[in-house]
Each structure stands twice: as structure tokens, then as C-alpha cells.
Amino acid sequence: MTDVLLVEDDPLLREATQLSLERYGYQVRAVSDGQAGLAEFRDRVPDVAVLDVMLPRLDGVALVRLIRAESRLPVLMVSARTDPVDVVVGLEAGADDYLTKPYDIPVLVARIRSALRRATDTARSAPPEDDPVLRFGDLTVDTASMEVRREGRLLGLTPTERRLVLEFAAEPGVVLSRMTLLERVWDYTCGGDTRVVDVHVKRLRVKIGHERIVTVRGFGYKLAP
């Protein structure tokens, strides 16, 4: 059974969300503040975490940073705050996705399922020569083991960052629009906040090299072949 860590300070929303997720078959550990969330995470690492941004004792942004220092588990942040700065700060802290309140439970479940798929996704089909390793200068992408290395050093990528690399590596030199990446990586079938893509590309550049991903203004991004 999928273990979900839910950290939400609103008691009514916390209980309603927990009950709804349990009806979908999830095992939910629900707590009301960031410190309790950190303790639950360290007691047993969940399969996925759903964190409110505004939390007592330890806010959601600080909590996701602490989680990211210890684990690559999928993290979804939720908040009533829709200011672009708040969204970007949450994503840059290490969240895989961001959902604004109020939200429908089926939407939350879809986002959780998408995050879990990225965490367990198997490789894309290997290249025609059956070599699973794609090479771009000092950057190698192993589509079988899902390992990405730079100068031989294994990079600590989140599941979302790995999926993003695979999409770029599968079509080097081809411009992929933000909406295309939202559909392929985040499973957004209609619309979506493209800032999610921009922030993840920014984080990915730090790890694989800023020159590797080229911005094509007005269109999207491409991997330098």
C-alpha cells in the first residue's frame, strides 16, 4: 500500500484529505505541523509527501529543503497562496509539483499518481544500436539504469529531473515546448503552470551544466547535441 505523508495544519482539510486519499487506497500519515512532519519522515520514509506551504513550527519550504537533503522521494506542495514568487520558492526548494487550494481530490490523486510514476518509471526504449547509454560530451544518460553522470560522477537527480533529462536526451537538438514537457513529464493533459517547467530546468542546469539546455525564446528548451 502506498504510504503518503500529509502535512496540513487546517484540521478540517487534513481530515477530509486523509479520508479521501484512504478511499483511493492510500495509507496516510497525517500531521499538523512541520516539525511533526519531519519526525514522521525520519521515522519512516514515505512513498510520497504532500506538504502545505504555511505550517506552524517549521514551514513547508523549510521542510522540503530538509527532506531533499536526505531523500529523493516525490514531494507535492499545496497552498492557498498563488503569488508567482511563492510558487517558484516552493519549487526551487525541491518540490516536484505545486497545487493551489482549493483543489479537487481527484486532481490531487492524479498529481500523486503522476509523481509516483516518475519515481518508478522504467527507461525509454534503448537506441537502435541497443546501447542504453546516451552520450553528450561529458554527460552520459543510461536509459536502462536511469543513471545520469557528468564526468563520470553520478548526479543526485530527483525522479522528476531524471524524467526531464530523458525527454531531452531522447531528442537532442529538438526544441520541446513547455506544454510538451508538462504533458510528458508531469502528465498534464490540459493546461498547467509552465513555471513548474522553468524552475525544474533551472535546477537541472545547475547539475548537468548551464550550457547543456538551451532556451529558445518563445518556443521552449532543447538539449545541446
C-alpha positions, 0 to 999 in steps of 0.5 A: 500500500502506498504510504503518503505523508500529509502535512496540513495544519487546517484540521478540517482539510487534513481530515477530509484529505486523509479520508479521501486519499484512504478511499483511493487506497492510500495509507496516510500519515497525517500531521499538523505541523512541520516539525511533526512532519519531519519526525514522521519522515525520519521515522519512516520514509514515505512513498510520497509527501504532500506538504502545505506551504504555511505550517506552524513550527517549521514551514513547508519550504523549510521542510522540503529543503530538509527532506531533499537533503536526505531523500529523493522521494516525490514531494507535492506542495499545496497552498492557498497562496498563488503569488508567482514568487511563492510558487517558484520558492516552493519549487526551487526548494525541491518540490516536484509539483505545486497545487493551489487550494482549493483543489479537487481530490481527484486532481490531487490523486492524479498529481500523486499518481503522476509523481509516483510514476516518475519515481518508478518509471522504467527507461525509454526504449534503448537506441537502435544500436541497443546501447542504453547509454546516451552520450553528450560530451561529458554527460552520459544518460543510461536509459536502462539504469536511469543513471545520469553522470557528468564526468563520470560522477553520478548526479543526485537527480530527483525522479522528476529531473531524471524524467526531464533529462530523458525527454531531452536526451531522447531528442537532442537538438529538438526544441520541446515546448513547455506544454510538451514537457508538462504533458510528458513529464508531469502528465498534464493533459490540459493546461498547467503552470509552465513555471513548474517547467522553468524552475525544474530546468533551472535546477537541472542546469545547475547539475548537468551544466548551464550550457547543456539546455538551451532556451529558445525564446518563445518556443521552449528548451532543447538539449545541446547535441 
